[in-house]
């Protein structure tokens, strides 16, 4: 298939592009480069031997999206990543987030060829602070803890509204838990332009001497060791889930299909467990201190993974130790 990957030069997008090319798909990338670098294209080429086409397009700009699809009328599937993802920035600049994430998705839905497979990059943040663990897809949306989380809920709902009225519609919203790690080749990985907010890039930068100390956000939560619990999934497993999802939609005989599917390992790991395992895997100490709870953090979130297995025949393969090793390998090799 010829697959459009929006945000294809970003952290998750670039890994998925590599997987798609290795799975013999043709890839077209659009990205506005707001949190990515065009040099990733060369890295994708080094890893796969293929350089995908790239257009610098901002999905907020309706005319750019319209013109793109006029020229690329032969797109057969879309994986939509392009979005802003900083939780804290979304709190201080909500309009920027609604404009970028929601309007961008609306423009894509308006101008994309109708009836082709669409994978939407969603997040477990849609569940809010769920009391039920592991989290199944049947659990209703919770109260979004940030405008960022709210944009994911709104986009899923807009996609559902389109599904309801269109005669042909095939979509999957993949709700990621906590993606970490990097391609084992050390050529692509997470490279935030600003100070990292997510734990792994922050932690590896501390160990590499780029930052002074990691703050553990709270040690008085109602968990065994007092720190929050998350479901950390290797980016290689996550990207493989996208290939499975797009191939599944391509092959399904139904004219209409829409499901939300959790992508996680099904295992909950505390912040302290994560630090200890990193130290054991890499053989280096992590400097950390205990700080205040971070506003908006949920106590526990880990996935029920049965639906991913049933529909996509997908489950995670890599260990957490593999993921931590790859994150460190990327940290010391990134340029
Ligand atoms: C966050 C977002 C989620 C988004 C995901 C990926 C929230 C509530 N959720 O997940 O919607 O999809 O990022 O971008 O913000 N931690 C520290 N010190 C740090 C950083 C993090 O102790 O410096 C802790 C956090 O308290 C949390 C865990 O590490 O318990 C993971 O944090 P993080 O990597 O930021 O991901 P989430 O908050 O789970």
Boltz pocket constraint, residues with backbone or C-beta under 6 A from the ligand:
constraints:
  - pocket:
      binder: B
      contacts: [[A, 85], [A, 87], [A, 123], [A, 124], [A, 125], [A, 145], [A, 149], [A, 176], [A, 177], [A, 178], [A, 179], [A, 196], [A, 197], [A, 198], [A, 199], [A, 200], [A, 202], [A, 214], [A, 215], [A, 216], [A, 217], [A, 218], [A, 228], [A, 229], [A, 230], [A, 271], [A, 294], [A, 296], [A, 297], [A, 298], [A, 299]]
      max_distance: 6.0
